[in-house]
Structures are given as C-alpha cells and as structure tokens.
Amino acid sequence: MFLNDDQHWLDGSGTGTRSFGRAAALVLPPQTRTEQLIERLRALDLVVDLGADIGSPAWWRGTATCLSLCALTLALAPGFDRPIHEAGSAPLTTTDRDEVASQSIAPLAFGATSGRRIGATNAVRPLADTPERPTLDLSATLPGGDALARTLRRSGVGADEADRAAALVAEQVALADIRPGTRIDLTLGRRPSRDVPRPLDRLAFRARFDLALEVIRDGGTFAVRPIPIAIDATPLRIRGRVGASLYRSARAAGAPAKAVEAFIRQIATRVPMSRLGADDQYELIVEQERAATGEVRQGKLLYAAVGQGDRRTQLVRWEDGGRTDWFDPRGVGEKKGVMAMPVAARISSGFGWRTHPVLRFRRLHKGIDFAAPYGSPIRAATDGVVAFAGRNGGYGNFVKLVHGGGLATGYGHMSRIAVRGGERVTRGEVIGYVGSTGLSTGPHLHYELWRNGAPINPASVSFTTTSQLSGRDLAEFRALTAWLMAVPVRGGSAVAE
C-alpha cells in the first residue's frame, strides 16, 4: 500500500483507492510523522501583531509569548533591592590632593586652575606688591588724525606727553589728512609709581601712503623721525577681449570694480553697448600706486578704449580747473546737445503731407509718430524748460519744451503728464507717458520740432557741439596721451565666455 499524489491509498496493482483521512495519518511511518510535526511547528507563528485581530487564537498566542518573555527577563535579572558595590580607592595624600585639585574643573570663584601645575602649598607666600612689566606694547586705531592726542591719552599716555607727541606729528603732516582707521603702535615705559601714567617711549604709524612716522623718546624730550616709502606710480593697463560680458571680462583680468563701472559709463556715451561684439578688444588704464612695503592703491580711470580697426573708440581723461572731460586722442571732446529719441519705439508715421486718419482729409503732418505701447515713458529730447503742459485740442495731453538756439519740441497724445509749466528738465528725463488722448486712433507719441516757431522734420536735425583743445592745453594733452600709450600692459587676456 502506498500514497499517490492525490492523497489516495493504492494497492499493489494500483487499482484500489480510498480517501486519506485522520485515521490514515495514525498509521504513517515514524519518520513521516516527525516531518509533519516539524512542518506544523514551522507554520506556527508565536510572534504576532498584538494590534490586529484582538481576541483571536493567534492574538492570544502572541500575548502568551509576550508574557512568557517578560517573566523570563525578570527571572534572569539581578535583584533590584541589592546595591552594587565597587572597590574603594585609596585615600589621597596632601600632595596628591593638591595636584588633583589644580587639574579639576571648579568655579573660578573657588580658585580653580587648569593644566599640569602643582597646586599652591603652604610654602607659597603671596606678594604684597605685584611687579609691573618694564615696558608695555600696545596698538590702537585712530578714529581720525585730529584725535591722535585723545587716542594716546585713552591708551594710558599722560595728557602732557600726548599733546607734545601730537604737536610733533602735526609738524610733519596735517593731522586732518591722516585717514580714519589708521593703526598706531605704542611702547610705554616703566613708571616710578602706580599713581602716575606710564611714559611714552615710542609711537609709530603710517601717516600717508608714502610716509611713515616714528616718535622716539630722547632723554626728557621727543624726537620725530620721518620714514619715506618709495612709491611706484606706474598706472595699471589692462587689455582683453569683450567676450560674453565686458564687465566680467575686465574684472577677471584684474581691473577694479569702480574703474570698470566708470569705463562702461564713459564708453556708453559714444558707443551703444549692444553693438559690442564678443571679439571686440577693450583696453583701460587706471591710476595705481605700489608701495615698496607691498601695499597697492588704485584710483581713477585714465583711459578707455573699445572696438577694433576703424570702429575703435578711444577716450582720455582730462582735468582742467577742477573740471573733468573726456577727449579722443586728437583732443576732440564728447558731443553735447544731441537730440535723444523721446520714446523707445519704431516710427509709424513720418513728417510731411498725408491723409489724416481721423479727419479723413489731406493735411501736413508736422511731426513724426512713434508706435509705442500704452504707458511707455516719454523722455525729453534734450535740456529745456516746460513752456506748456496740459490739454491742447487735437493733441490731447500735450507738453512743449523750449530749448536754446530758437528750438522747441512738442509731445502729444499723452496718457499722463509728469511735469509742470516753468519746470526745467534735462535730457532723458521722463516728462509723461504714452496714451491716445485727442484726435488719435491708438496709443502713440506725436513728436514735433520747431525752429524759430516753424515746424521742421525732427528726423533731419542733429545739432551737436564739440569741444576742441588748443594751444598749451592741446600740447599737454598730447604729452599725457603719449605717456599713457607707453604704459606696459600688466593685465588682461581674461575673457568671460
């Protein structure tokens, strides 16, 4: 007899079958019953989730497991009522106790010390009077040169000696010229008693970029010793390629931030920055002083150039009587009084005869129209005075500016006026905003230009004035330009890609 895969009993011929039930399991061989028991134990889950199926047989089985483990832990744990004893330490001798105390952490008020030091014993006797250091080296910062005497007194120098030292320094350099934040080094000597200030033995500081001063005690008097510092005043000349950003390229090449800003500001008056290409070359020269002690001080922009070939723009700084101007290498100054575009927009209608879009008959269009979005700022074409600002018939909201030389400009169809009559405006100042007031089919600016009261085509006018150096000024300017062009290039080649 044996079992097939369908749990039926078969005889030797394989024809007889009957169901395999509980009684059949009792007659299994011992090895089979053992394996079955092992399988049942493996399937038995003693550790269950006590948060699920509460009250089920599996839950009670898990609870029993938990309680059994807790009981086993308590049975194996040491008694809670019995103290744990440790081995005692030998008592410290007096010397050991002092050394341990000197290394322990305790409040300063209780005389705590730290480090590998032997604590004070009875052999140590306190001094009745603590001796002072023979000299005292100090440093201080001046809030201003004229506060030198006050700073010395605050550092411990007697008022008499502080005033005498300040007077000696004033003989070499004006105290007001000493830059705030200057550091001074002091050496104070030994004093006869504690109730008098220490004497000033030495005072040293950098009075100017090219001068250091030292005040030394010589017996009962002071002597001042000037120490000149050699200065190399060769300017810094930087040349490079514009790349993706002129500012970043110049800064990466070593140009000071303020000099690069001045460079861009001056070049923009001659060349629109949008026209600069990545391959254009830039060049600038900046004032620079290099001290023998290593300090470097940089100053004003002296020369600016950008472009290549015939499109190269060059500007040289020229100062005369406190006024600063920029000239090209020929001595020709910047253009002044050029008419600016009153609004950033395209021209939609030019000057001349046309059919009026509203009145539908032919008449002279006395200006040009700019098709600008509603609310765009309108700027003064050049310096002038507001002669009229208000409502003006078909012009709608209208502003008229009067300029020198018999010229006047008008701005019509504004949505809002930003100036008042009699007000003085400068070139580029906002005087109103684009609108569609008056006889208008849509938002735009109507711009007119008059000469001696007669309307003229604004697009045909380009009145400019130039300044030209001559005589001795021109000769000095050319000498300055030649000197700048001889300065060696010390920085450049950095390009912002």
C-alpha positions as CSV (number, residue, x, y, z in Angstrom):
1,M,0.0,0.0,0.0
2,F,1.3,3.5,-0.8
3,L,0.0,7.0,-1.4
4,N,-0.2,8.7,-4.7
5,D,0.0,12.5,-5.4
6,D,-3.8,12.9,-4.9
7,Q,-3.7,11.5,-1.3
8,H,-5.3,8.2,-2.1
9,W,-4.3,4.7,-0.9
10,L,-3.4,2.3,-3.8
11,D,-2.9,-1.5,-3.6
12,G,0.0,-3.3,-5.2
13,S,-1.8,-3.4,-8.6
14,G,-2.7,0.3,-8.3
15,T,-6.4,-0.2,-8.7
16,G,-7.8,0.1,-5.2
17,T,-8.3,3.6,-3.7
18,R,-9.8,5.1,-0.6
19,S,-9.8,8.6,1.0
20,F,-6.8,9.7,3.1
21,G,-8.3,10.9,6.4
22,R,-7.3,11.3,10.0
23,A,-7.3,7.5,10.7
24,A,-4.8,7.0,7.9
25,A,-2.5,9.6,9.4
26,L,-2.2,7.5,12.5
27,V,-0.6,4.6,10.6
28,L,2.1,6.7,8.9
29,P,5.7,5.6,9.5
30,P,7.5,7.4,12.4
31,Q,9.7,9.4,10.0
32,T,6.7,10.8,8.2
33,R,5.0,11.9,11.5
34,T,8.2,13.6,12.6
35,E,8.5,15.6,9.4
36,Q,4.8,16.5,9.6
37,L,5.3,17.8,13.2
38,I,8.3,19.9,12.1
39,E,6.2,21.4,9.3
40,R,3.5,22.3,11.8
41,L,5.9,24.0,14.2
42,R,7.4,26.0,11.3
43,A,4.0,27.2,10.4
44,L,3.2,28.1,14.0
45,D,3.7,31.9,14.4
46,L,4.4,32.8,18.0
47,V,5.2,36.4,17.4
48,V,2.2,38.2,16.1
49,D,0.9,41.7,15.8
50,L,-1.0,42.4,19.1
51,G,-2.7,45.4,17.5
52,A,-4.6,43.2,14.9
53,D,-7.3,40.6,15.3
54,I,-7.7,41.2,19.0
55,G,-9.3,38.2,20.8
56,S,-8.5,35.7,18.1
57,P,-6.5,32.5,18.8
58,A,-3.4,33.9,17.1
59,W,-3.7,37.1,19.3
60,W,-3.9,35.0,22.5
61,R,-0.9,33.0,21.3
62,G,1.1,36.2,20.8
63,T,0.0,37.5,24.2
64,A,1.2,34.3,25.9
65,T,4.6,34.7,24.1
66,C,5.0,38.3,25.3
67,L,4.1,37.4,28.9
68,S,6.5,34.5,28.9
69,L,9.4,36.6,27.6
70,C,8.7,39.2,30.3
71,A,8.6,36.6,33.0
72,L,11.9,35.1,31.7
73,T,13.5,38.5,31.8
74,L,12.5,39.2,35.4
75,A,13.6,35.8,36.4
76,L,17.1,36.2,35.0
77,A,17.6,39.9,36.1
78,P,19.6,40.7,39.2
79,G,17.8,41.7,42.3
80,F,16.7,45.3,42.4
81,D,16.9,45.6,46.1
82,R,20.6,44.6,46.4
83,P,23.1,47.5,45.9
84,I,26.1,47.1,43.6
85,H,29.4,47.7,45.4
86,E,32.6,48.9,43.8
87,A,36.1,48.6,45.0
88,G,37.1,51.6,47.2
89,S,40.1,53.9,46.3
90,A,43.0,54.6,48.5
91,P,42.9,58.0,50.3
92,L,44.9,60.8,48.7
93,T,47.8,62.3,50.5
94,T,48.1,66.1,50.9
95,T,50.4,66.5,47.9
96,D,48.3,64.3,45.6
97,R,45.1,66.0,46.7
98,D,46.6,69.4,45.8
99,E,47.7,68.2,42.4
100,V,44.3,66.7,41.6
101,A,42.6,69.9,42.8
102,S,44.7,72.0,40.5
103,Q,43.6,69.9,37.5
104,S,39.9,69.7,38.4
105,I,37.1,71.7,37.0
106,A,35.6,74.1,39.5
107,P,34.2,77.7,39.6
108,L,36.8,80.4,39.3
109,A,35.4,82.0,42.4
110,F,36.7,78.9,44.3
111,G,40.2,79.4,43.0
112,A,40.1,76.7,40.3
113,T,43.1,76.3,38.0
114,S,43.8,74.1,35.0
115,G,46.8,72.5,33.3
116,R,49.7,70.3,34.6
117,R,50.6,72.5,37.5
118,I,51.2,71.8,41.1
119,G,48.7,73.4,43.4
120,A,49.9,76.1,45.8
121,T,51.2,74.7,49.2
122,N,52.0,76.3,52.5
123,A,55.5,77.1,51.1
124,V,54.0,79.7,48.7
125,R,53.8,83.2,50.1
126,P,51.6,85.9,48.5
127,L,53.4,89.0,47.3
128,A,52.4,92.2,48.9
129,D,53.0,94.2,45.7
130,T,52.9,92.6,42.2
131,P,55.8,93.9,40.0
132,E,54.9,95.5,36.7
133,R,56.3,94.7,33.3
134,P,59.2,97.1,32.4
135,T,57.6,98.0,29.0
136,L,54.1,97.6,27.6
137,D,53.5,97.3,23.8
138,L,50.0,98.4,22.7
139,S,48.2,99.2,19.4
140,A,45.2,101.5,18.8
141,T,43.1,102.6,15.9
142,L,42.6,106.3,15.1
143,P,39.0,107.5,14.5
144,G,40.6,110.4,12.8
145,G,44.0,112.1,12.6
146,D,42.8,115.1,14.7
147,A,42.0,112.6,17.5
148,L,45.7,111.5,17.9
149,A,46.2,113.1,21.3
150,R,42.9,111.8,22.6
151,T,43.7,108.3,21.4
152,L,47.1,108.4,23.2
153,R,45.5,109.5,26.5
154,R,43.0,106.7,26.2
155,S,45.8,104.3,25.8
156,G,47.4,105.3,29.0
157,V,49.8,108.1,28.0
158,G,49.8,111.2,30.2
159,A,48.0,114.3,28.8
160,D,51.2,116.3,28.7
161,E,53.1,113.8,26.7
162,A,50.2,113.0,24.4
163,D,49.8,116.7,23.4
164,R,53.6,117.1,22.8
165,A,53.7,113.9,20.6
166,A,50.7,115.1,18.6
167,A,52.3,118.5,18.1
168,L,55.4,116.9,16.7
169,V,53.4,114.8,14.3
170,A,51.5,117.9,13.1
171,E,54.8,119.4,12.1
172,Q,55.3,116.6,9.5
173,V,51.8,116.1,8.3
174,A,48.4,117.7,8.8
175,L,46.5,115.7,11.4
176,A,43.3,116.0,9.5
177,D,44.9,114.3,6.5
178,I,45.6,111.1,8.4
179,R,43.0,108.6,7.3
180,P,40.5,107.3,9.9
181,G,41.2,103.7,10.8
182,T,45.0,104.2,10.8
183,R,46.7,101.8,13.3
184,I,49.3,103.2,15.7
185,D,51.8,101.2,17.7
186,L,52.8,102.4,21.1
187,T,55.5,101.4,23.6
188,L,55.0,102.6,27.1
189,G,58.0,102.5,29.5
190,R,58.4,101.9,33.3
191,R,56.8,104.3,35.6
192,P,58.1,105.2,39.1
193,S,54.9,104.5,40.9
194,R,51.4,103.2,40.2
195,D,49.7,106.6,40.7
196,V,51.3,108.2,37.6
197,P,50.8,107.3,33.8
198,R,53.4,105.3,32.0
199,P,55.8,107.4,29.9
200,L,55.6,107.2,26.1
201,D,58.8,105.6,24.8
202,R,57.8,105.1,21.1
203,L,55.0,105.9,18.7
204,A,54.9,104.6,15.1
205,F,52.2,104.7,12.4
206,R,51.6,105.2,8.7
207,A,50.9,108.9,8.3
208,R,50.4,108.7,4.5
209,F,50.7,106.1,1.8
210,D,54.2,107.3,1.1
211,L,55.3,108.3,4.6
212,A,55.6,106.6,8.0
213,L,56.4,108.5,11.2
214,E,58.1,107.4,14.4
215,V,58.2,109.4,17.6
216,I,61.0,108.3,20.0
217,R,61.9,109.4,23.5
218,D,65.3,111.0,23.6
219,G,66.1,111.7,27.3
220,G,63.4,114.0,28.5
221,T,62.3,115.1,25.1
222,F,60.7,113.6,22.0
223,A,62.2,113.3,18.5
224,V,60.2,112.6,15.4
225,R,61.8,110.5,12.5
226,P,60.0,110.6,9.1
227,I,60.4,107.3,7.1
228,P,59.7,107.9,3.4
229,I,58.3,105.0,1.5
230,A,59.2,104.5,-2.2
231,I,56.1,104.5,-4.4
232,D,55.9,103.2,-8.0
233,A,53.2,105.3,-9.7
234,T,53.0,103.4,-12.9
235,P,49.4,103.0,-13.9
236,L,47.7,99.7,-14.4
237,R,47.0,98.9,-18.1
238,I,44.6,96.0,-18.9
239,R,43.7,94.7,-22.3
240,G,41.4,91.9,-23.3
241,R,38.5,90.6,-25.4
242,V,34.9,91.5,-24.6
243,G,33.5,88.0,-24.7
244,A,30.1,87.4,-23.3
245,S,30.3,90.3,-20.8
246,L,32.6,93.3,-20.8
247,Y,32.2,93.8,-17.1
248,R,33.1,90.2,-16.1
249,S,36.0,90.1,-18.6
250,A,37.6,93.2,-17.2
251,R,37.0,92.2,-13.6
252,A,38.5,88.7,-14.3
253,A,41.5,90.4,-15.8
254,G,42.2,92.3,-12.6
255,A,40.5,95.7,-13.2
256,P,39.0,97.3,-10.1
257,A,35.2,97.3,-9.9
258,K,34.8,101.1,-9.8
259,A,37.2,101.6,-12.7
260,V,35.2,99.1,-14.8
261,E,31.9,100.9,-14.0
262,A,33.5,104.2,-15.0
263,F,34.8,102.6,-18.2
264,I,31.4,101.3,-19.2
265,R,29.7,104.6,-18.3
266,Q,32.1,106.6,-20.5
267,I,32.1,104.2,-23.4
268,A,28.3,104.1,-23.4
269,T,28.2,107.8,-24.2
270,R,29.9,107.1,-27.5
271,V,29.1,103.5,-28.4
272,P,25.8,101.6,-27.7
273,M,26.8,98.7,-25.6
274,S,24.5,96.5,-27.7
275,R,26.8,97.0,-30.6
276,L,29.9,95.5,-28.9
277,G,30.8,92.0,-30.2
278,A,32.5,89.2,-28.4
279,D,35.6,89.6,-30.5
280,D,35.9,93.4,-29.8
281,Q,39.0,94.4,-27.9
282,Y,38.8,96.5,-24.7
283,E,41.6,98.4,-23.0
284,L,41.7,100.6,-19.9
285,I,44.3,102.4,-17.9
286,V,43.8,103.0,-14.1
287,E,45.8,105.0,-11.6
288,Q,47.8,102.8,-9.4
289,E,50.4,103.3,-6.7
290,R,52.5,100.4,-5.4
291,A,54.4,101.0,-2.2
292,A,57.8,99.4,-1.5
293,T,56.2,97.8,1.5
294,G,53.8,95.8,-0.7
295,E,50.6,97.9,-0.4
296,V,48.7,98.8,-3.6
297,R,46.3,101.7,-4.1
298,Q,44.2,102.2,-7.2
299,G,42.5,105.3,-8.3
300,K,40.7,106.9,-11.2
301,L,40.2,105.7,-14.8
302,L,42.6,107.4,-17.1
303,Y,42.0,105.8,-20.5
304,A,39.2,103.8,-22.1
305,A,39.1,102.1,-25.5
306,V,36.9,99.5,-27.2
307,G,36.4,98.1,-30.6
308,Q,38.8,97.2,-33.4
309,G,40.1,98.8,-36.6
310,D,38.2,101.9,-37.8
311,R,35.4,101.2,-35.2
312,R,37.8,101.6,-32.3
313,T,36.7,104.3,-29.8
314,Q,39.3,105.9,-27.5
315,L,38.8,108.3,-24.6
316,V,41.4,110.0,-22.5
317,R,40.6,111.7,-19.2
318,W,41.5,115.4,-19.0
319,E,41.2,117.5,-15.9
320,D,41.4,121.3,-16.0
321,G,40.5,123.7,-13.2
322,G,38.6,121.0,-11.2
323,R,36.5,120.0,-14.2
324,T,36.8,116.6,-15.8
325,D,36.3,116.0,-19.5
326,W,37.0,113.1,-21.9
327,F,38.6,113.6,-25.3
328,D,39.7,111.3,-28.1
329,P,43.5,111.2,-28.8
330,R,43.1,114.2,-31.2
331,G,41.8,116.4,-28.4
332,V,38.2,116.4,-29.6
333,G,35.7,116.3,-26.8
334,E,32.4,114.5,-26.4
335,K,29.4,115.6,-28.3
336,K,26.8,117.6,-26.4
337,G,23.3,118.6,-27.0
338,V,22.4,115.7,-29.3
339,M,18.7,115.1,-29.7
340,A,17.6,111.9,-28.0
341,M,14.8,109.6,-29.0
342,P,11.8,110.7,-26.9
343,V,10.5,107.1,-26.6
344,A,11.9,103.6,-27.3
345,A,9.7,102.6,-30.3
346,R,9.5,102.4,-34.1
347,I,8.4,105.4,-36.3
348,S,4.9,104.7,-37.6
349,S,4.3,107.9,-39.5
350,G,6.8,110.4,-40.8
351,F,6.9,114.2,-41.4
352,G,5.0,115.6,-44.4
353,W,1.7,115.7,-46.2
354,R,-0.7,112.8,-45.6
355,T,-4.4,111.9,-45.2
356,H,-5.4,112.4,-41.6
357,P,-6.5,109.0,-40.1
358,V,-9.4,110.7,-38.2
359,L,-10.4,113.8,-40.2
360,R,-10.0,111.9,-43.5
361,F,-8.6,114.8,-45.5
362,R,-5.1,115.7,-46.7
363,R,-3.0,117.9,-44.4
364,L,0.6,118.5,-43.2
365,H,1.8,116.1,-40.6
366,K,4.0,118.5,-38.6
367,G,5.9,115.8,-36.7
368,I,6.6,112.1,-36.5
369,D,4.6,109.4,-34.7
370,F,6.1,106.6,-32.6
371,A,4.0,103.5,-32.2
372,A,4.8,102.8,-28.5
373,P,2.7,100.7,-26.0
374,Y,0.3,102.4,-23.8
375,G,2.0,103.8,-20.7
376,S,5.6,103.8,-22.1
377,P,7.7,106.6,-20.6
378,I,8.3,109.7,-22.8
379,R,11.6,111.5,-22.2
380,A,12.9,115.0,-23.0
381,A,14.9,115.0,-26.3
382,T,17.4,117.5,-24.7
383,D,17.7,120.0,-21.9
384,G,15.0,122.6,-21.8
385,V,12.2,124.4,-19.9
386,V,8.5,123.4,-19.9
387,A,6.6,126.1,-21.8
388,F,3.2,124.3,-21.8
389,A,1.8,121.2,-20.0
390,G,-1.9,120.5,-20.3
391,R,-4.8,119.8,-22.7
392,N,-4.3,121.2,-26.2
393,G,-7.1,120.4,-28.7
394,G,-6.4,117.5,-31.1
395,Y,-3.0,117.0,-29.4
396,G,-4.8,115.8,-26.3
397,N,-2.4,115.9,-23.3
398,F,0.5,117.9,-24.6
399,V,3.9,119.2,-23.4
400,K,6.0,121.8,-25.1
401,L,9.7,122.3,-24.2
402,V,11.8,125.3,-25.1
403,H,15.5,124.8,-25.8
404,G,18.3,127.1,-26.7
405,G,19.0,128.4,-30.2
406,G,15.3,129.0,-31.1
407,L,14.5,125.3,-30.9
408,A,11.4,123.8,-29.2
409,T,9.9,120.3,-29.1
410,G,6.3,119.1,-28.6
411,Y,4.9,115.8,-27.3
412,G,1.2,114.9,-27.9
413,H,-1.5,112.3,-27.1
414,M,0.0,111.6,-23.6
415,S,-2.0,109.5,-21.2
416,R,-0.5,111.3,-18.3
417,I,1.8,114.4,-17.9
418,A,4.7,114.2,-15.4
419,V,5.9,117.8,-15.5
420,R,4.6,121.3,-14.8
421,G,4.9,124.6,-16.6
422,G,8.1,126.5,-15.9
423,E,9.9,123.4,-14.7
424,R,13.5,122.8,-16.0
425,V,14.1,119.3,-17.4
426,T,17.3,117.5,-18.5
427,R,17.9,115.3,-21.5
428,G,16.4,111.9,-20.9
429,E,14.1,113.0,-18.0
430,V,10.6,111.5,-18.0
431,I,8.0,114.1,-18.9
432,G,5.0,111.9,-19.5
433,Y,3.6,108.6,-20.7
434,V,2.3,107.3,-24.0
435,G,-1.5,107.5,-24.5
436,S,-4.2,108.1,-27.0
437,T,-5.8,111.4,-26.0
438,G,-7.1,113.9,-28.5
439,L,-7.5,113.0,-32.2
440,S,-5.9,109.6,-32.1
441,T,-6.7,106.1,-33.4
442,G,-4.5,104.3,-30.9
443,P,-1.7,104.7,-28.3
444,H,1.3,106.5,-29.8
445,L,3.5,109.6,-29.3
446,H,3.2,112.6,-31.7
447,Y,6.6,114.4,-31.6
448,E,7.2,117.8,-33.2
449,L,10.2,120.0,-33.5
450,W,10.1,123.8,-34.2
451,R,12.9,126.2,-35.2
452,N,12.0,129.8,-34.6
453,G,8.4,128.8,-34.5
454,A,8.3,126.9,-37.8
455,P,7.8,123.1,-37.8
456,I,10.7,121.1,-39.2
457,N,11.3,117.4,-39.7
458,P,12.7,116.0,-36.3
459,A,14.5,113.2,-38.1
460,S,16.6,115.7,-40.1
461,V,18.0,117.6,-37.1
462,S,21.2,116.6,-35.4
463,F,22.5,119.7,-33.7
464,T,25.8,119.0,-31.9
465,T,28.6,120.9,-30.3
466,T,32.1,119.6,-29.8
467,S,34.9,120.9,-27.6
468,Q,38.4,121.1,-29.1
469,L,41.6,121.5,-27.1
470,S,44.1,124.0,-28.5
471,G,47.3,125.7,-27.7
472,R,49.1,124.8,-24.5
473,D,46.2,122.5,-23.3
474,L,46.5,120.5,-26.5
475,A,50.2,120.1,-26.2
476,E,49.9,118.9,-22.6
477,F,47.0,116.6,-23.6
478,R,49.1,115.0,-26.3
479,A,52.0,114.5,-23.9
480,L,49.6,112.8,-21.5
481,T,48.3,110.6,-24.2
482,A,51.8,109.6,-25.3
483,W,52.7,108.8,-21.7
484,L,49.7,106.6,-21.3
485,M,50.3,104.7,-24.5
486,A,53.8,103.9,-23.3
487,V,52.5,102.2,-20.2
488,P,53.2,98.4,-20.4
489,V,50.2,96.0,-20.3
490,R,50.2,94.3,-16.9
491,G,46.8,92.5,-17.1
492,G,44.3,91.2,-19.5
493,S,43.6,88.2,-21.7
494,A,40.8,87.1,-19.3
495,V,37.5,86.6,-21.2
496,A,34.0,85.8,-19.9
497,E,32.6,83.1,-22.2
